[in-house]
Amino acid sequence: MHPNGKAHGGSAILIKSTIKHYQSQPHCKDYIQATNVVVSAGVSDITISSLYCPPRHTIKEQHFNDYFKTLGKRFIAAGDYNAKHTFWGSRLTLPRGRELLKSAQSGHMNIISTGQPTYWPTDKDKIPDIVDFCIFKGIANTNISCSSCWDLSSDHSPILVEITAEIRETTRRCTLHNKRLFHCPHRRGHSAYLLLFKQRETLWMLLNILLPVSKVQHGIQHQ
């Protein structure tokens, strides 16, 4: 949807009919064009916003603030921000990116991107960069992920944002702080721990020997 009703720019949302939802008030400005849908998701609803920010306009922090306030306390706002900042993986930081980051931080929002270019300019003198990403609020970081879709249909590659009701578990590799103590190249499994226990037994044996000797030496010195 574009503010002037003509077929250019704008934004849209395709949603499955079996998903319980309703369309909320769109944000129709020349500088931010957003389509909003409220989806029933568990305990509370969530607003899904698809937006497009044309590159020719100057957008300040307050403009972004006004837009995000219309989305409620729990939302996902994804699309072409045409804003660059190294914070979300762009090659460089430009004024619009600074204003957007200030708005997101002041509103306690989170930003997620693929870390990979989403814009592929046809001009050979321009370099691909990240301008499409997602800003969200009221959703745990562990419940959302973002990935690239390489099914190119334009000069922008889509991003896939996935939300789960369950916490995403990540496998953390266990590391040993004293590798020399535990390292045993010819053994596996619990052998390394057995090696540690044997070393402790040896230490106790040495202490049992040395302590009586030290007592004898101490007695001799005081005779």
N, C-alpha and C positions, 0 to 999 in steps of 0.2 A: 504494500500500500504506500502510495506517495501522497504528500499533502495536497498537491494540485490535481490528483485524480488521473494523471496521465500515466501511460505505460512505460515508466522508466524508474530506475532506482527502487526505493521502497523495500518492503520485507513481507514475508508470509510464513505461515506455519501449516504443515500438513500433519494431521493427527488422526489416529485410528478411531473409528466411530464407536468401538466398544469401550473406549477409555472414557470414564466419566469426567466431563470438563465443561467449561463455558468460556466464551470470549469476553475479556474485560476491555476497558477503554484503551484504545491504541494511543501511542505517543506520536502525534503528527506535527513534527517541526521540520523546517528545512535542513537543520543540522543533525537531528536524530529522528529516524523514522523506524518505529518499533511496533510490531504486532504482538499482543499479549493474550495468553490463554491460561486460565486457572485450572489446574488438574487436582483431583482428589487423590491424595497420597498419604495413606495411613492416618496418623493422629491429626495432622493439619494439612491444609491445602498448600500447593506450591504454584507460583506463577512462572510460566515459561515465556520468556520474551526473546523474540528474534528481531535483531536490529541492524540497521545500516546507517553509517555516518559518512556522508559524502566528504571527500578530501578537501574540497575548496572552502569549507566554512571554518571559522575560528570558534572552537568550543572551549569554554572555560569550566573550571571546577564546579561553579554554581549550576551551570547547564546540566552537567552530569548528575549533580545532587538532586535537581528537580526531577530528572527522569527516574532515578533509582527510588525516590520516595513514592512514586506511583505504583511500585511493584510489591509493596508490603514488606513483611518481616522475613519471608521465606521465598526465595526466588532464584532463578537461573537466567542470566541475561547473556546470550551468546550471539555472535555475528561478526560482521566486518566493522570494527571500530575505526579502522584507518588511523590507528594510534600506535606509535612505536616507542618502546622503552625496554632497556636491557633487563628490567625486572621480570618481564614475562618472556624473555628470550630474543628480542629483536636485536639487530646488529648495532643499532644506535638509539639514542634518546632524542625525541623531538618534543616541541612545546605541548602538543595535544596529549602526548603520552604522559608528560609530567602532570598535567591537569587531571587526567583520568586517574592516575595513581594516587594523587592527593585526595580525590573524591572517594576512591575505594578504601583508603586507609582511614579517613575521617569517619566513614560509615561502617567501619569494622567488617568489611567485605573481604572475600578471598578471590584470588585470580588463579585460573588454571589454564595452561596451554600445552600444546604438544611438544614445544621446544624445537619444532621443525618448521620450515617455511610454509606459509599458506598462500602467499601471493607470488605468482610467476609472471613477471612483466614480459610483454612481447618486445619491448625496447631492449636491445642487446647491451645498452649502456647502463641499464638498471639491474640491480642484484635482487634475487628473491629474498623475501623477509616475512616476518610474522606480523600480521595485522588482524587475523581472525582468532579469537580466543573467547574465554568464558569468565564471567564474573558472577559469583554466587554468594548467598547469605542464608543463614539458618540451616545449613546442611553440613554435616561433619565431613572433614577432609578425608576420612577413611571410607566414606560412602560414595565418593565420586571419582571418576577417572576420565581421562581425555586421550584420544588417540587420533592418528591421521588416517584419512581415507584417500587412497591414491587413484580413485576412479575420477579422473579429471574430466570435467565438462565445460570448464571455463578457465580464466586465468587465476582462479582461486581454487585451491583444493579444500574439500570439506573437512571438518573436524567432527569426531564422534564423541559425544559426552554421555557417559553412562552413570546412572544413579542406582544404587542397590539399597535394599532395606536392611541388609545385614552388613556388619563391619567387615571390610576387606582385610584378610590376614596376609601378611607378608612374611616370607621365610627369612629369618635372620641367621646368617652363618655364625656359628660359635667359633670364637678364637681363644687361644691360650695366651696368657700374658707372659709366661715363662716357657718359651718353646724349647729351650735346651733341656729343661728339666723333664718335659713330657715327651720329647721327640724320641721315637723308637722306630727306625725305618723298617725293621724286620718283623714288627708285631703290629697287630691291629686290635680294634675294639677296646676291651678293658685292660689290655696288657700294659698300656701306658700308666694307668692308675695303680696297677700292681707294682710297677716299677717305682712309683712314688712311695707306696706303702713300704716297700723293701728299704728304700733309702731312709725313711723315717725310723724303721726298726734298727737300721745300722746306726743312726744318729743316737737313739736311746742307748744302744749297747755301748757306744763310745762314751756317752755321758756317765753311764753306770761304772765304767772303768776309771774315767778321769776324775770323777768327784771324790772317790775314796783316796786316790793318789794325792789329790790336792790337799785333803784333810791331813794325811800323813806328813806331807811336806810342810804344812802350816804348823803341825805339832813339833816337828824337828826344829824349825826355825825359832820356836819359843822356848826350847829347852836350854 
